Amino acid sequence: MHVNELIEPDEGCCTGIDHDLPEERLARDVRVLSAAGSETRYALLRSALAADGEVCACEFVPLVDASQSTVSRALSALHDAGLLTRRKEGRWRYYGPTERAKRLCAALDGGER
């Protein structure tokens, strides 16, 4: 449903607005923003960006005030949203930032990256 279908124009004052994003793109953007939308997940994302290369999941735990299972779920959410890469080596998982994560944080920084 479009916004202009929700609003009854009042004698030409309201012209209605719309966006041209396909629903799939809108849903993907919401997933990405939701994944980065908690203090813990955002801190983990920024830590991954600041690291030199991939980081073992266990190294993230002391960086945030959260349990290992909470950190693991947060890293998975960031990976599922396309913000982190994940590589498994034996029983260890390594994470690194994606280009999408770099662009998102650069946009939040006002293009400072």
Backbone as CSV, one residue per row, in Angstrom:
resi,resn,N_x,N_y,N_z,CA_x,CA_y,CA_z,C_x,C_y,C_z
1,MET,0.854,-1.176,0.000,0.000,0.000,0.000,0.894,1.231,0.000
2,HIS,0.561,2.199,-0.777,1.320,3.432,-0.882,0.760,4.476,0.063
3,VAL,1.628,5.373,0.489,1.227,6.423,1.405,0.087,7.254,0.822
4,ASN,0.161,7.525,-0.477,-0.876,8.370,-1.064,-2.239,7.679,-1.088
5,GLU,-2.306,6.380,-0.866,-3.583,5.687,-0.765,-4.171,5.819,0.642
6,LEU,-3.322,6.168,1.620,-3.777,6.303,3.002,-4.313,7.692,3.308
7,ILE,-3.890,8.668,2.545,-4.236,10.055,2.825,-5.222,10.555,1.773
8,GLU,-6.292,11.116,2.228,-7.246,11.745,1.321,-6.751,13.152,1.028
9,PRO,-6.470,13.466,-0.217,-6.032,14.832,-0.535,-7.088,15.846,-0.122
10,ASP,-6.630,16.956,0.450,-7.523,18.014,0.916,-7.403,19.213,-0.014
11,GLU,-8.263,19.248,-1.035,-8.322,20.348,-1.981,-6.953,20.700,-2.548
12,GLY,-6.183,19.701,-2.969,-4.916,19.949,-3.637,-3.741,20.193,-2.720
13,CYS,-3.939,20.196,-1.427,-2.838,20.457,-0.500,-1.916,19.248,-0.387
14,CYS,-2.461,18.059,-0.360,-1.657,16.841,-0.214,-1.526,16.159,-1.571
15,THR,-0.314,16.050,-2.043,-0.105,15.420,-3.341,0.272,13.956,-3.203
16,GLY,0.604,13.508,-2.000,1.013,12.126,-1.776,2.485,11.932,-2.081
17,ILE,3.069,10.970,-1.417,4.470,10.640,-1.648,4.583,9.140,-1.832
18,ASP,5.698,8.727,-2.349,5.934,7.308,-2.590,7.436,7.085,-2.617
19,HIS,7.854,5.846,-2.634,9.265,5.508,-2.821,9.342,4.489,-3.944
20,ASP,10.502,4.379,-4.518,10.642,3.458,-5.642,11.425,2.197,-5.267
21,LEU,11.579,1.931,-3.974,12.277,0.724,-3.545,11.373,-0.493,-3.685
22,PRO,11.864,-1.534,-4.334,11.086,-2.778,-4.371,10.949,-3.338,-2.951
23,GLU,9.889,-4.073,-2.699,9.639,-4.622,-1.365,10.806,-5.479,-0.872
24,GLU,11.448,-6.224,-1.776,12.590,-7.066,-1.375,13.737,-6.216,-0.854
25,ARG,14.009,-5.115,-1.529,15.091,-4.221,-1.114,14.752,-3.564,0.216
26,LEU,13.504,-3.161,0.378,13.060,-2.554,1.622,13.224,-3.541,2.776
27,ALA,12.811,-4.792,2.563,12.938,-5.822,3.602,14.410,-6.077,3.939
28,ARG,15.273,-6.120,2.920,16.703,-6.338,3.161,17.302,-5.195,3.962
29,ASP,16.962,-3.967,3.606,17.473,-2.812,4.333,17.030,-2.837,5.792
30,VAL,15.793,-3.214,6.026,15.285,-3.294,7.397,16.041,-4.376,8.179
31,ARG,16.324,-5.518,7.538,17.116,-6.579,8.199,18.500,-6.073,8.589
32,VAL,19.140,-5.350,7.683,20.481,-4.831,7.952,20.444,-3.831,9.109
33,LEU,19.511,-2.898,9.050,19.424,-1.890,10.106,19.022,-2.514,11.445
34,SER,18.145,-3.504,11.411,17.748,-4.186,12.646,18.925,-4.941,13.253
35,ALA,19.731,-5.576,12.398,20.882,-6.340,12.895,21.878,-5.429,13.604
36,ALA,22.058,-4.230,13.096,23.008,-3.292,13.716,22.339,-2.451,14.801
37,GLY,21.065,-2.719,15.067,20.269,-1.846,15.920,20.303,-2.103,17.405
38,SER,21.241,-2.880,17.891,21.385,-3.008,19.345,22.796,-2.584,19.713
39,GLU,22.964,-2.119,20.925,24.283,-1.642,21.356,25.332,-2.751,21.260
40,THR,24.968,-3.954,21.661,25.918,-5.078,21.608,26.304,-5.396,20.171
41,ARG,25.325,-5.553,19.287,25.632,-5.897,17.900,26.411,-4.782,17.210
42,TYR,26.054,-3.536,17.501,26.770,-2.425,16.879,28.220,-2.369,17.383
43,ALA,28.431,-2.603,18.662,29.799,-2.619,19.210,30.609,-3.745,18.575
44,LEU,29.994,-4.905,18.373,30.687,-6.018,17.727,31.025,-5.683,16.278
45,LEU,30.101,-5.048,15.581,30.336,-4.652,14.201,31.496,-3.665,14.116
46,ARG,31.486,-2.659,14.975,32.570,-1.670,14.979,33.909,-2.320,15.346
47,SER,33.879,-3.276,16.262,35.110,-3.978,16.639,35.658,-4.779,15.466
48,ALA,34.773,-5.437,14.730,35.207,-6.192,13.550,35.813,-5.264,12.511
49,LEU,35.226,-4.090,12.352,35.763,-3.109,11.398,37.131,-2.587,11.826
50,ALA,37.335,-2.450,13.116,38.597,-1.910,13.625,39.725,-2.947,13.623
51,ALA,39.364,-4.214,13.563,40.360,-5.287,13.632,41.178,-5.364,12.344
52,ASP,42.343,-5.919,12.479,43.206,-6.142,11.324,42.988,-7.576,10.852
53,GLY,42.007,-7.781,9.977,41.689,-9.121,9.499,40.563,-9.753,10.289
54,GLU,40.407,-11.061,10.097,39.322,-11.788,10.774,39.599,-11.910,12.273
55,VAL,38.507,-12.048,13.025,38.594,-12.148,14.475,37.864,-13.405,14.918
56,CYS,38.489,-14.172,15.799,37.844,-15.359,16.361,36.690,-14.905,17.254
57,ALA,35.599,-15.637,17.204,34.412,-15.276,17.993,34.743,-15.107,19.469
58,CYS,35.642,-15.922,19.984,35.977,-15.850,21.410,36.626,-14.520,21.796
59,GLU,37.245,-13.848,20.837,37.904,-12.572,21.121,36.915,-11.423,21.282
60,PHE,35.687,-11.609,20.816,34.680,-10.558,20.946,34.074,-10.502,22.348
61,VAL,34.045,-11.632,23.048,33.350,-11.715,24.335,33.837,-10.670,25.334
62,PRO,35.145,-10.492,25.535,35.569,-9.488,26.521,35.312,-8.037,26.100
63,LEU,34.965,-7.817,24.851,34.762,-6.455,24.362,33.401,-5.879,24.735
64,VAL,32.447,-6.747,25.006,31.096,-6.289,25.341,30.662,-6.932,26.657
65,ASP,29.747,-6.298,27.325,29.246,-6.813,28.602,28.111,-7.794,28.327
66,ALA,28.488,-8.978,27.806,27.484,-9.982,27.444,28.108,-11.363,27.538
67,SER,27.248,-12.354,27.669,27.722,-13.737,27.751,28.196,-14.223,26.392
68,GLN,28.908,-15.347,26.403,29.404,-15.930,25.159,28.247,-16.286,24.241
69,SER,27.153,-16.813,24.784,26.019,-17.194,23.939,25.343,-15.969,23.322
70,THR,25.271,-14.869,24.071,24.708,-13.633,23.538,25.576,-13.091,22.410
71,VAL,26.887,-13.129,22.605,27.814,-12.671,21.569,27.689,-13.550,20.332
72,SER,27.587,-14.846,20.532,27.446,-15.774,19.411,26.179,-15.486,18.609
73,ARG,25.063,-15.276,19.293,23.810,-14.948,18.605,23.910,-13.615,17.881
74,ALA,24.560,-12.647,18.505,24.719,-11.332,17.886,25.582,-11.424,16.626
75,LEU,26.667,-12.179,16.690,27.523,-12.358,15.517,26.764,-13.067,14.396
76,SER,25.955,-14.044,14.755,25.149,-14.743,13.747,24.150,-13.798,13.089
77,ALA,23.526,-12.932,13.876,22.565,-11.970,13.321,23.267,-11.016,12.358
78,LEU,24.458,-10.565,12.716,25.216,-9.674,11.838,25.640,-10.395,10.563
79,HIS,25.999,-11.656,10.698,26.351,-12.454,9.517,25.131,-12.661,8.624
80,ASP,24.012,-13.036,9.219,22.789,-13.283,8.445,22.316,-12.032,7.708
81,ALA,22.611,-10.864,8.259,22.220,-9.604,7.627,23.222,-9.158,6.558
82,GLY,24.295,-9.922,6.393,25.282,-9.580,5.380,26.291,-8.541,5.823
83,LEU,26.425,-8.348,7.142,27.370,-7.360,7.649,28.705,-7.970,8.059
84,LEU,28.722,-9.270,8.323,29.963,-9.955,8.677,30.136,-11.203,7.828
85,THR,31.385,-11.500,7.489,31.708,-12.787,6.885,31.936,-13.769,8.030
86,ARG,31.803,-15.048,7.737,32.048,-16.067,8.775,32.783,-17.224,8.130
87,ARG,33.823,-17.658,8.812,34.608,-18.795,8.343,34.816,-19.737,9.516
88,LYS,34.566,-21.014,9.282,34.727,-22.005,10.338,36.035,-22.755,10.112
89,GLU,36.792,-22.888,11.173,38.051,-23.634,11.135,38.074,-24.529,12.373
90,GLY,37.822,-25.820,12.159,37.690,-26.714,13.304,36.487,-26.315,14.126
91,ARG,36.702,-26.102,15.402,35.583,-25.675,16.256,35.509,-24.161,16.418
92,TRP,36.389,-23.436,15.752,36.433,-21.983,15.877,35.759,-21.310,14.685
93,ARG,35.162,-20.163,14.956,34.551,-19.355,13.896,35.223,-17.991,13.882
94,TYR,35.528,-17.553,12.683,36.198,-16.277,12.489,35.281,-15.341,11.709
95,TYR,35.258,-14.083,12.132,34.371,-13.087,11.533,35.162,-11.894,11.024
96,GLY,34.667,-11.323,9.956,35.257,-10.104,9.400,34.159,-9.259,8.783
97,PRO,34.416,-7.970,8.617,33.394,-7.076,8.048,33.238,-7.272,6.545
98,THR,32.043,-7.086,6.054,31.775,-7.126,4.621,31.859,-5.699,4.072
99,GLU,31.835,-5.601,2.759,31.808,-4.273,2.126,30.549,-3.511,2.540
100,ARG,29.448,-4.227,2.694,28.200,-3.576,3.132,28.387,-2.941,4.507
101,ALA,29.049,-3.641,5.421,29.304,-3.106,6.763,30.185,-1.862,6.684
102,LYS,31.190,-1.921,5.825,32.083,-0.766,5.668,31.324,0.443,5.136
103,ARG,30.458,0.210,4.148,29.676,1.311,3.577,28.673,1.871,4.591
104,LEU,28.027,0.980,5.344,27.056,1.422,6.345,27.722,2.297,7.395
105,CYS,28.840,1.846,7.914,29.514,2.629,8.968,30.115,3.903,8.398
106,ALA,30.579,3.858,7.169,31.079,5.086,6.538,29.952,6.101,6.399
107,ALA,28.760,5.634,6.037,27.615,6.533,5.924,27.264,7.111,7.294
108,LEU,27.317,6.288,8.336,27.019,6.765,9.688,28.073,7.750,10.167
109,ASP,29.295,7.564,9.693,30.386,8.475,10.058,30.382,9.746,9.215
110,GLY,29.424,9.850,8.320,29.367,11.005,7.442,30.394,10.940,6.328
111,GLY,30.742,9.715,5.927,31.687,9.551,4.832,33.137,9.710,5.241
112,GLU,33.416,9.657,6.543,34.769,9.858,7.046,35.711,8.703,6.794
113,ARG,35.213,7.533,6.408,36.071,6.361,6.230,36.817,6.428,4.946
